[in-house]
């Protein structure tokens, strides 16, 4: 900006001197040459500044594009974070439900195990009673056979006695 102002002032000064129509002396010619050199230098600086401004503008535009891309990426990542948080919440809910279901099933297993153990104990008790009753049955069956054998002997003896009496 400062250099553009210097350039403008220099141009205005050169025009003023040129338009006055004064006789240009040696001093004035030297001053004119100095002014022309200053003008060329200023124009060179102006062109350099324009080139630099172009470079800075290009760099700014690239940074702006990168910023836009990064903002888009950020928005996408925030969306993904939101989705992941929703998935996490849903999974935590499922874990809670599964934990409750597991606890219920464990209670049922414990109850069934207790029922099975009670049934096994009853079955063992029944088996023991059955074994005792079977032993008693065998003993009683043996007694009945002995009694039947004695009965048969007695009946035979009675029949013999009746035959002896009838004879």
Secondary structure, DSSP 8 states (H G I E B T S, - for coil): -HHHHHHHHHHHHHHHHHHT-----HHHHHHHHHHHHHHHHHHHHHHHHHHHHHHHHHHHHHHHHHHHHHHHHHHHHHHHHHHHHHHHHHHHHHHHHHHHHHHHHHHHHHHHHHHHHHHHHHHHHHHHHHHHHHHHHHHHHHHHHHHHHHHHHHHHHHHHHHHHHH-
